[in-house]
């Protein structure tokens, strides 16, 4: 069995919070299972909080304080940890960057926009401009910094194995300028090829297919059950119920079958990049 990996409390406020939780739990002589008992939360969920990967819900913080006799500490500080995690991120997706870092595999389906891990700053700014034009400039800057910080994952030696599936319309049907899209498509190609990841494209000629109604990100972990993250305009959801995760897994596998092969997908992307570059040069 590999040695236990203790959380680095210096990394972030959520990691400090999680390290303190583990310290107090072990000082009380409790296992994860014993602490989770009666909380209506799973052992893996509590373990992810200790590693700084998940947000502590209010009800669980109350349960932990009662079991550990910590005089309300975790209830008082869970809001601080949540705020630190949310800087630059929507409240409903604040857990995702840390989960991405811990994942062994990342598989995602993008029917509407380029996945966040593959976005350039200019593309994301454009997405905000058209989707939420009333956002103040300083908030846009904060969001862009947070989005690009997620992409630091690609530079890590122990990054997850990545497999992405995009709808062809994501790269062809956009109000953004040819220059922005030329940079964006070239960036996707560079990331996929430099990290030896896999990318597939679902052609526009295949309008009906599995998972056509929304995005999905499937994450697997070395020491925790798999999760699925889905998102809409104003909400996101982490799905961890095994039967539902299994359904997403099956639908994603079926989606692979209707997508172009990885080789054909990259060839299509190369062609799109050339077209955008030509259009950008003509516009100069």
C-alpha positions as CSV (number, residue, x, y, z in Angstrom):
1,X,0.0,0.0,0.0
2,X,1.4,3.5,-0.9
3,X,2.3,5.8,1.9
4,X,-0.5,8.2,2.9
5,X,-0.2,11.6,1.3
6,X,-0.8,14.3,3.9
7,X,-2.4,17.5,2.7
8,X,-0.1,20.5,2.3
9,X,-1.7,23.1,4.5
10,X,0.3,25.9,2.9
11,X,-1.2,25.5,-0.5
12,X,-4.5,27.3,0.1
13,X,-7.1,28.1,2.7
14,X,-9.2,25.0,1.7
15,X,-6.0,22.8,2.2
16,X,-5.3,24.4,5.6
17,X,-8.9,23.8,6.5
18,X,-8.7,20.2,5.4
19,X,-5.4,19.6,7.2
20,X,-6.9,20.9,10.4
21,X,-9.9,18.6,10.0
22,X,-7.6,15.6,9.6
23,X,-5.5,16.7,12.6
24,X,-8.5,17.1,14.9
25,X,-10.1,13.8,13.7
26,X,-6.9,11.8,14.3
27,X,-6.4,13.5,17.7
28,X,-9.9,12.4,18.6
29,X,-9.0,8.8,17.6
30,X,-11.7,8.6,14.9
31,X,-11.5,7.0,11.5
32,X,-13.1,8.7,8.5
33,X,-15.9,6.1,8.7
34,X,-16.5,6.9,12.4
35,X,-16.6,10.7,11.8
36,X,-18.9,10.4,8.8
37,X,-21.3,8.2,10.7
38,X,-24.7,9.9,11.1
39,X,-23.7,12.8,8.7
40,X,-25.5,11.5,5.6
41,X,-22.2,12.0,3.8
42,X,-19.8,9.4,2.3
43,X,-16.3,8.6,3.5
44,X,-14.8,9.6,0.2
45,X,-16.5,13.0,0.4
46,X,-15.0,13.6,3.9
47,X,-11.6,12.5,2.7
48,X,-11.7,14.9,-0.2
49,X,-12.5,17.8,2.2
50,X,-9.4,16.8,4.3
51,X,-7.3,17.0,1.1
52,X,-8.7,20.4,0.3
53,X,-10.5,19.2,-2.8
54,X,-14.2,19.7,-1.8
55,X,-16.1,22.4,0.0
56,X,-17.4,21.6,3.5
57,X,-21.2,22.0,3.6
58,X,-22.8,23.8,6.6
59,X,-24.6,20.7,7.8
60,X,-21.4,18.6,7.7
61,X,-19.4,21.3,9.5
62,X,-22.0,21.3,12.3
63,X,-21.8,17.5,12.5
64,X,-18.0,17.6,12.7
65,X,-17.9,20.2,15.4
66,X,-20.3,18.2,17.5
67,X,-18.4,14.9,17.0
68,X,-14.9,16.5,17.6
69,X,-15.9,19.0,20.3
70,X,-14.3,21.8,18.4
71,X,-16.6,24.6,19.7
72,X,-18.0,25.6,16.3
73,X,-14.5,26.1,14.6
74,X,-15.4,24.3,11.4
75,X,-18.7,26.0,11.1
76,X,-17.1,29.4,11.5
77,X,-14.3,28.7,9.1
78,X,-16.1,26.8,6.4
79,X,-17.3,30.1,4.9
80,X,-13.7,31.4,4.7
81,X,-12.6,28.2,2.9
82,X,-15.5,28.5,0.5
83,X,-14.7,32.2,-0.3
84,X,-11.1,31.4,-0.9
85,X,-12.0,28.6,-3.3
86,X,-14.5,30.7,-5.2
87,X,-12.2,33.6,-6.2
88,X,-12.7,34.0,-9.9
89,X,-15.1,31.0,-10.1
90,X,-18.9,30.7,-9.9
91,X,-20.1,29.3,-6.6
92,X,-21.4,26.1,-8.2
93,X,-18.1,25.2,-9.8
94,X,-15.6,26.3,-7.1
95,X,-14.7,22.7,-6.3
96,X,-13.9,21.7,-9.9
97,X,-10.3,23.2,-10.3
98,X,-9.1,21.2,-7.3
99,X,-10.9,18.1,-8.4
100,X,-9.3,18.4,-11.8
101,X,-5.8,18.5,-10.2
102,X,-6.5,15.3,-8.2
103,X,-8.1,13.3,-11.0
104,X,-6.3,10.4,-12.7
105,X,-8.5,10.7,-15.8
106,X,-10.5,13.6,-17.2
107,X,-13.1,13.0,-19.9
108,X,-15.4,15.8,-21.0
109,X,-18.0,16.5,-23.6
110,X,-18.5,20.1,-24.8
111,X,-21.6,20.7,-26.9
112,X,-21.7,24.5,-26.7
113,X,-18.3,26.1,-25.7
114,X,-14.7,25.1,-25.6
115,X,-13.9,23.3,-22.3
116,X,-12.4,25.6,-19.7
117,X,-9.1,23.8,-19.5
118,X,-8.6,24.4,-23.2
119,X,-9.7,28.0,-23.4
120,X,-7.5,31.0,-24.2
121,X,-7.9,34.2,-22.3
122,X,-9.3,36.0,-25.4
123,X,-11.9,33.3,-26.0
124,X,-13.1,33.4,-22.4
125,X,-13.3,37.2,-22.4
126,X,-15.5,36.9,-25.5
127,X,-17.6,34.3,-23.9
128,X,-18.2,36.6,-20.9
129,X,-18.8,39.6,-23.3
130,X,-21.6,37.8,-25.1
131,X,-23.0,35.8,-22.3
132,X,-22.8,38.2,-19.4
133,X,-22.1,41.7,-20.8
134,X,-22.9,43.6,-17.5
135,X,-20.0,42.1,-15.6
136,X,-17.6,44.8,-14.4
137,X,-14.2,44.9,-16.1
138,X,-12.3,44.1,-12.9
139,X,-14.5,41.0,-12.3
140,X,-13.8,39.9,-15.9
141,X,-10.1,40.2,-15.3
142,X,-10.4,38.1,-12.1
143,X,-12.4,35.4,-13.9
144,X,-9.9,35.3,-16.8
145,X,-7.0,34.9,-14.3
146,X,-8.8,32.1,-12.5
147,X,-9.6,30.4,-15.8
148,X,-6.0,30.5,-17.0
149,X,-4.7,29.3,-13.7
150,X,-6.7,26.1,-14.1
151,X,-4.8,25.5,-17.3
152,X,-1.5,25.3,-15.3
153,X,-2.6,21.7,-14.8
154,X,-1.1,20.9,-18.3
155,X,2.4,21.8,-17.0
156,X,2.3,19.3,-14.1
157,X,4.2,16.0,-14.4
158,X,1.4,14.1,-12.7
159,X,-1.5,15.6,-14.7
160,X,-4.6,13.5,-15.5
161,X,-5.0,11.6,-18.7
162,X,-7.3,13.7,-20.9
163,X,-10.0,12.8,-23.5
164,X,-12.2,15.5,-24.8
165,X,-15.1,15.4,-27.2
166,X,-16.3,18.6,-28.9
167,X,-19.2,19.4,-31.1
168,X,-18.0,20.8,-34.4
169,X,-20.4,23.7,-33.9
170,X,-18.3,24.8,-30.9
171,X,-15.4,25.8,-33.2
172,X,-17.4,26.8,-36.3
173,X,-20.5,28.6,-35.0
174,X,-19.1,31.5,-32.9
175,X,-19.5,35.3,-32.9
176,X,-15.8,35.7,-32.0
177,X,-13.3,37.2,-34.5
178,X,-11.3,34.9,-36.9
179,X,-8.1,36.1,-35.1
180,X,-9.4,35.0,-31.7
181,X,-10.7,31.7,-33.0
182,X,-7.4,31.0,-35.0
183,X,-5.5,31.4,-31.7
184,X,-8.1,29.3,-29.8
185,X,-8.1,26.4,-32.2
186,X,-4.3,26.5,-32.5
187,X,-4.1,26.4,-28.7
188,X,-6.3,23.3,-28.5
189,X,-4.2,21.5,-31.0
190,X,-1.0,22.4,-29.2
191,X,-2.3,21.2,-25.8
192,X,-3.7,18.0,-27.2
193,X,-0.5,17.1,-29.1
194,X,2.0,18.3,-26.6
195,X,0.3,16.3,-23.8
196,X,-0.5,13.3,-25.9
197,X,-4.2,13.7,-25.0
198,X,-7.1,12.6,-27.1
199,X,-9.6,14.8,-28.9
200,X,-12.7,13.9,-31.0
201,X,-15.2,16.0,-32.9
202,X,-18.8,15.2,-33.3
203,X,-19.7,16.4,-36.8
204,X,-22.5,18.9,-37.4
205,X,-24.0,16.3,-39.7
206,X,-24.8,14.2,-36.6
207,X,-27.4,16.3,-34.8
208,X,-28.8,13.5,-32.6
209,X,-26.5,11.6,-30.4
210,X,-26.0,10.6,-26.7
211,X,-25.5,13.5,-24.2
212,X,-26.7,16.1,-26.8
213,X,-28.5,18.2,-24.1
214,X,-25.6,19.3,-21.9
215,X,-22.0,19.2,-21.0
216,X,-20.4,16.5,-18.9
217,X,-17.0,16.1,-17.2
218,X,-16.2,12.6,-15.9
219,X,-13.4,12.4,-13.4
220,X,-11.8,9.3,-11.9
221,X,-9.4,9.3,-8.8
222,X,-6.8,7.0,-7.3
223,X,-8.5,6.8,-3.9
224,X,-12.0,7.9,-4.4
225,X,-15.1,7.0,-6.5
226,X,-15.6,8.6,-9.9
227,X,-17.6,11.8,-10.3
228,X,-19.4,13.6,-13.0
229,X,-19.8,17.4,-13.3
230,X,-22.6,19.0,-15.3
231,X,-23.3,22.7,-15.8
232,X,-26.0,25.1,-17.0
233,X,-26.1,28.8,-17.3
234,X,-26.6,29.5,-13.6
235,X,-26.0,26.2,-11.9
236,X,-23.6,23.2,-11.8
237,X,-23.9,19.8,-10.2
238,X,-21.4,17.2,-9.0
239,X,-23.0,13.7,-9.6
240,X,-21.5,11.0,-7.4
241,X,-24.4,8.5,-7.1
242,X,-22.8,5.4,-8.6
243,X,-25.8,4.4,-10.7
244,X,-26.0,7.9,-12.3
245,X,-22.2,8.0,-12.8
246,X,-22.5,4.6,-14.6
247,X,-25.1,6.0,-16.9
248,X,-23.0,9.0,-17.8
249,X,-20.1,6.6,-18.4
250,X,-22.1,4.5,-20.8
251,X,-23.5,7.6,-22.7
252,X,-20.0,9.0,-23.0
253,X,-18.7,5.7,-24.4
254,X,-21.6,5.7,-27.0
255,X,-20.7,9.3,-27.9
256,X,-17.2,8.3,-28.7
257,X,-18.7,5.9,-31.3
258,X,-20.5,8.6,-33.2
259,X,-17.5,11.1,-33.1
260,X,-14.8,11.3,-35.7
261,X,-11.6,9.3,-35.0
262,X,-8.9,11.2,-33.1
263,X,-6.8,11.4,-36.4
264,X,-9.7,12.7,-38.4
265,X,-10.7,15.1,-35.6
266,X,-7.2,16.7,-35.5
267,X,-7.2,17.0,-39.3
268,X,-10.5,18.8,-39.1
269,X,-9.1,21.1,-36.5
270,X,-6.0,21.8,-38.5
271,X,-8.3,22.8,-41.5
272,X,-10.4,25.1,-39.3
273,X,-7.3,26.8,-37.9
274,X,-6.0,27.5,-41.4
275,X,-9.3,28.9,-42.4
276,X,-9.5,31.2,-39.4
277,X,-5.8,32.3,-40.0
278,X,-6.6,33.2,-43.6
279,X,-9.7,35.1,-42.6
280,X,-7.8,37.0,-40.0
281,X,-5.1,38.0,-42.5
282,X,-7.6,39.1,-45.0
283,X,-9.2,41.3,-42.4
284,X,-5.9,43.1,-41.5
